[in-house]
Amino acid sequence: MKKYLKFLLLAPCLLSVICDPFDDEIACGYSDPEIYTIDIENTSEIYTENETIFLNAQTSSMLFDECDETEELMVIDDATEFNGGFFLLKLNNELSGLNAQLVEDYSVEYSLGEPFLVGNCLKSIRSLPVLSDDNLTYNYRLGLSVSNPGDYCIVNTNNFNFNIEVENNAQVYNTYNTLDNEIKFNRCGDVYTRTGTEGHYFFRVQ
């Protein structure tokens, strides 16, 4: 009888251990990095074939640890947390349901940072940045050149905007604004959309 009573007393504790789901645990990780601010060093509406367009980008190196109750910002020394990137598009009105296409005929040279490869579909330009000497920012700088004439647009992957105080040549897009103020392009079988002209950079190569 005592054995049965002991089991009944311990049963709730055993069940609480067995039934305690792992899903209830709070997922830990870092907060999202601040959005990159990208500057075009040599802004121009028109570039010549193979002329280099210089881009430099910067974001804070500080993140929150979402499981740290102090909620203090900390310097993160893992540069992959801060990878940034963009799509290079050629504007084109002759595509069905699209008005831009990914460009593959270009060259990129890094003076700060290096290429960052993600997945099997390598149709975006992604960068692994460098931590500044004072540990306050992550930065990358690259030169982009296009060999074929046409009208082009650089749009974000997910984590940057161009410096809004600098002319972005939005007038280049006027001729191609045929899809309700949206830029649509195909990447690896999926249609991507960017709305309006703010935060993008347009230019012409001739």
C-alpha positions as CSV (number, residue, x, y, z in Angstrom):
1,M,0.0,0.0,0.0
2,K,2.8,2.4,0.9
3,K,4.4,1.8,-2.5
4,Y,1.2,2.8,-4.3
5,L,0.9,6.0,-2.2
6,K,4.5,6.9,-2.9
7,F,3.8,6.5,-6.7
8,L,0.7,8.7,-6.5
9,L,2.6,11.4,-4.7
10,L,5.5,11.4,-7.3
11,A,3.3,11.0,-10.4
12,P,2.6,14.7,-10.9
13,C,6.3,15.5,-10.8
14,L,7.2,12.7,-13.2
15,L,4.5,13.9,-15.6
16,S,5.6,17.4,-15.5
17,V,9.1,16.3,-16.5
18,I,7.9,14.1,-19.3
19,C,5.3,16.6,-20.7
20,D,7.4,19.7,-20.4
21,P,7.7,20.6,-24.2
22,F,10.9,22.0,-25.6
23,D,8.8,24.3,-27.8
24,D,8.0,26.4,-24.7
25,E,11.7,27.4,-24.5
26,I,12.5,30.9,-25.7
27,A,14.6,30.9,-28.8
28,C,17.8,32.9,-28.2
29,G,19.7,34.8,-30.8
30,Y,20.9,38.3,-31.8
31,S,18.7,41.1,-32.8
32,D,18.7,42.1,-36.5
33,P,21.5,44.4,-37.6
34,E,20.7,48.0,-38.4
35,I,20.0,48.7,-42.0
36,Y,23.1,49.5,-44.1
37,T,23.6,53.0,-45.4
38,I,25.2,52.8,-48.8
39,D,26.9,55.7,-50.5
40,I,27.7,55.9,-54.2
41,E,31.0,57.7,-54.3
42,N,30.8,58.8,-58.0
43,T,27.1,59.4,-58.6
44,S,26.1,60.0,-62.2
45,E,23.1,59.3,-64.3
46,I,25.3,58.0,-67.1
47,Y,28.4,55.8,-67.0
48,T,30.5,54.6,-69.8
49,E,30.9,50.9,-70.5
50,N,33.1,49.2,-67.9
51,E,33.3,52.4,-65.9
52,T,33.6,51.5,-62.1
53,I,30.8,52.6,-59.8
54,F,32.2,52.8,-56.2
55,L,29.9,51.8,-53.4
56,N,30.7,51.9,-49.7
57,A,28.4,50.7,-46.9
58,Q,28.4,51.0,-43.1
59,T,26.2,49.6,-40.2
60,S,26.6,49.5,-36.5
61,S,28.5,46.5,-35.0
62,M,26.3,46.4,-31.9
63,L,23.4,43.9,-31.4
64,F,21.2,42.8,-28.6
65,D,21.3,39.3,-27.2
66,E,17.6,38.5,-27.0
67,C,18.1,36.2,-24.1
68,D,20.2,38.6,-22.0
69,E,17.9,40.3,-19.5
70,T,20.3,43.3,-19.3
71,E,19.3,44.3,-22.8
72,E,22.7,45.9,-23.3
73,L,24.2,46.3,-26.8
74,M,27.3,44.3,-27.4
75,V,29.9,44.2,-30.2
76,I,29.5,41.1,-32.3
77,D,32.7,39.8,-33.8
78,D,31.0,37.4,-36.3
79,A,31.0,39.3,-39.6
80,T,28.5,36.8,-41.1
81,E,25.8,38.4,-38.9
82,F,26.3,41.6,-40.9
83,N,26.5,40.3,-44.5
84,G,24.9,42.8,-46.9
85,G,23.9,42.6,-50.5
86,F,21.9,43.8,-53.5
87,F,20.6,42.8,-56.9
88,L,21.8,44.4,-60.1
89,L,18.9,44.7,-62.6
90,K,18.6,45.7,-66.2
91,L,15.3,47.5,-66.8
92,N,13.4,45.8,-69.7
93,N,9.8,46.4,-70.9
94,E,9.8,43.4,-73.2
95,L,9.3,40.8,-70.4
96,S,5.9,39.2,-69.6
97,G,4.7,40.4,-66.2
98,L,8.2,41.7,-65.4
99,N,10.1,45.0,-66.1
100,A,13.6,44.0,-65.0
101,Q,16.0,41.1,-65.3
102,L,19.0,40.1,-63.2
103,V,22.3,41.0,-64.7
104,E,25.1,38.5,-64.8
105,D,27.6,40.3,-67.1
106,Y,29.3,42.6,-64.6
107,S,32.5,42.6,-62.5
108,V,33.0,43.4,-58.8
109,E,36.3,44.3,-57.1
110,Y,36.5,44.7,-53.3
111,S,38.8,47.2,-51.6
112,L,37.2,46.4,-48.2
113,G,35.4,43.2,-47.3
114,E,35.0,40.1,-49.6
115,P,32.3,38.2,-51.4
116,F,29.8,36.2,-49.3
117,L,28.3,33.2,-51.0
118,V,24.8,32.1,-49.9
119,G,23.0,29.0,-51.3
120,N,23.2,27.6,-54.8
121,C,21.5,30.4,-56.7
122,L,24.3,33.0,-56.9
123,K,22.4,35.8,-58.5
124,S,22.9,38.6,-56.0
125,I,26.0,40.5,-55.0
126,R,26.6,39.8,-51.3
127,S,29.4,41.1,-49.2
128,L,31.1,40.0,-46.0
129,P,32.1,43.2,-44.2
130,V,35.1,44.2,-42.1
131,L,34.9,45.4,-38.4
132,S,36.3,48.9,-38.0
133,D,39.4,49.5,-35.9
134,D,37.3,51.2,-33.2
135,N,34.9,48.2,-33.2
136,L,31.9,50.5,-33.8
137,T,30.9,49.6,-37.3
138,Y,31.0,46.9,-40.0
139,N,32.0,48.2,-43.5
140,Y,32.5,47.1,-47.0
141,R,33.6,49.0,-50.2
142,L,33.4,47.6,-53.7
143,G,33.7,48.7,-57.3
144,L,30.9,47.6,-59.7
145,S,31.3,47.8,-63.5
146,V,28.8,46.9,-66.3
147,S,29.9,46.1,-69.8
148,N,26.7,46.3,-71.8
149,P,24.7,49.5,-72.6
150,G,21.3,49.9,-71.1
151,D,19.3,51.2,-68.2
152,Y,20.0,49.6,-64.8
153,C,18.8,49.6,-61.2
154,I,20.5,48.4,-58.0
155,V,17.9,47.2,-55.4
156,N,18.3,45.8,-51.9
157,T,18.3,42.1,-50.9
158,N,16.9,42.9,-47.5
159,N,19.2,45.0,-45.4
160,F,20.3,48.3,-46.9
161,N,19.2,51.5,-48.4
162,F,21.1,54.1,-50.4
163,N,21.9,57.4,-48.8
164,I,18.6,59.3,-49.5
165,E,20.4,62.7,-49.6
166,V,22.1,61.6,-52.8
167,E,20.4,61.8,-56.2
168,N,19.2,58.3,-57.2
169,N,18.4,59.1,-60.8
170,A,14.8,58.0,-60.4
171,Q,13.9,59.5,-63.8
172,V,15.6,56.6,-65.5
173,Y,12.8,54.4,-64.3
174,N,10.0,56.5,-65.8
175,T,10.0,54.6,-69.1
176,Y,9.8,51.3,-67.3
177,N,7.1,52.1,-64.7
178,T,4.5,49.9,-66.3
179,L,3.6,47.7,-63.4
180,D,1.8,50.0,-60.9
181,N,5.0,51.6,-59.6
182,E,6.6,48.2,-58.9
183,I,9.9,46.7,-60.1
184,K,9.5,43.0,-60.8
185,F,12.2,40.5,-61.7
186,N,12.7,36.7,-61.6
187,R,15.3,35.1,-59.4
188,C,15.8,31.4,-59.5
189,G,12.2,30.8,-60.5
190,D,10.6,33.2,-58.0
191,V,9.3,36.7,-58.8
192,Y,10.7,39.4,-56.6
193,T,9.1,42.8,-56.2
194,R,10.4,46.2,-55.1
195,T,8.0,49.2,-54.8
196,G,8.7,52.7,-55.9
197,T,12.0,54.3,-56.5
198,E,13.1,55.3,-53.0
199,G,16.0,53.3,-51.6
200,H,17.2,52.2,-55.1
201,Y,19.9,53.5,-57.4
202,F,19.2,53.9,-61.1
203,F,21.8,54.6,-63.9
204,R,22.4,54.3,-67.6
205,V,25.4,52.7,-69.3
206,Q,26.2,53.9,-72.8
